[in-house]
Amino acid sequence: MLGVLFFKVMYYIYVIYSERSNKYYVGYTQDYIKRLYEHNTSQRNVYTSKYRPWDLKAVFSCGSDVSVAVQIERFIKRQKSRKFIESLINGEGFTGILAQLVRVPQERD
């Protein structure tokens, strides 16, 4: 009998930064590398297209439940705080709903 492979979908919260406009953006995705590429190249006229180029500042694994990823993304965005986002990038403030986030090491970390 052939073995069956199960791939567990993983969701990530990512933080990108536009040095040109000095802005942060927070989102969620299954593939943060592909998503960064899309933010920098998409032909669609959306918020992030106005502030290119974007650099990846932090990525956090948040599990396999998309509703949790959405909930965390909305929580972060509702803070409307640059200082809050920078504290996440620096590895601070992981309490409450954010306690489940796990930093994903990047090549430049």
Summary of the structure (lengths in Angstrom):
residues: 109
radius of gyration: 15.0
end to end distance: 43.3
largest distance: 56.6
contacts: 261
relative contact order: 0.21
helix: 39%
strand: 24%
